[in-house]
């Protein structure tokens, strides 16, 4: 029996007899030859069947085999630079075939153009396509890199609640549900507040899981359910936080370049810009960023862009502002020191400037915008209580959070990195809906 191999390992089996188990992605019939592009979950490989090498019944079955039929292919691996596939450059000369199931009828997602709504209705099948397969493989590598870096830097994984009694970011973006006799609770916006408790036991921690936003946003940068990793660190100020973030993001990008070169190539991603991602990243203040956006607005002759870039001090940046800012840099750029009123209640004020807080966003280049939001947290209990009142948040729900500042408070900081936005940037794709297996947006919860 020839060994069953993974297509991703095919380079190790040149001139050897092997077996692959998979599905027919595409078929081309040319006289006495049938070319099958077969996927096995680990890659795509061209399988070449000669009529003379197979029983007539088997060859005839391959001539007519439908897309997505499941097969077991036996054959010999050959190196051929022209051979398509992922990783490509190798093909299998077919010596035997077992058809596990020949698909009956037409496969819904044929290899042709389809509308996005149709593809999303068939997302359970769309993920089989080369591009979606590559994106989701890269997503898995991003997640693996995140865990590896944090675990290697002394961070401890802590699981924080998905059901929470109070808002973290804002009361208008919550999904609420009744919780037995306890009243209304909410799907989490963030695990940060709980991780702030965890650092006083473990120093450096992170949580990693789904988070939810009830904003009725239809932009390409928003999902209602997305995944976020949130590291939190005791004895860490804003400058130290930015150093950690740039090391973290650089590791993730370089890991994907190493582990997913074939997937990036299949997406047509120009990796030259990604190869430059290494510390240090440029840093500009919010005040400087406002000036730069103003200068861009003054210089543009495009009236639509001029209108989109309208902004006054105190406003948070929107997608057009972030896009234009990042065009000025070839690496991710830190924008720090946002107006206090534009950010969450728990952010430490800037010394001597209470209208500014010790916050920082990391904006990805090439117009992909914010991938990380973070800050130094308020460490003074009286100030934190004052900010809760200013934001009209219920003191009772945050009593445990205030305790953290009463018993051993220290300067501490943390951030959240959105997995889907990071994957979109690395893959060079336009919409977050392709960066998660089953996207949830305001008008879609199927499949």
Secondary structure, DSSP 8 states (H G I E B T S, - for coil): --EE--GGGGGGGBTSEEEEEEEEEEEEEETTEEEEEEE-SS-EEEEEEEGGGS-HHHHHHHHT--TT-EEEEEEEEEE-TT--EES-SEEEEEEEEEEEE---S--SS-SS---HHHHHHTHHHHTTSHHHHHHHHHHHHHHHHHHHHHHHTT-EE----SEESS-SS-GGG--EEE-TTS-EEEE-S-SHHHHHHHHHHHSEEEEEEEEE------STT--SEEEEEEEEEES--HHHHHHHHHHHHHHHHHHHHHH-HHHHHHTT---TTGGG--S--EEEEHHHHHHHHHHHHHH---HHHHHHT---TT----HHHHHHHHTT-SS-EEEE--BGGGS-TTB-EETTEEEEESEEEEEETTTTEEEEEEEEB---HHHHHHHHHHTT--TGGGHHHHHHHHSS---EEEEEEEHHHHHHHHHT-S-GGGSSTT--BTTB---
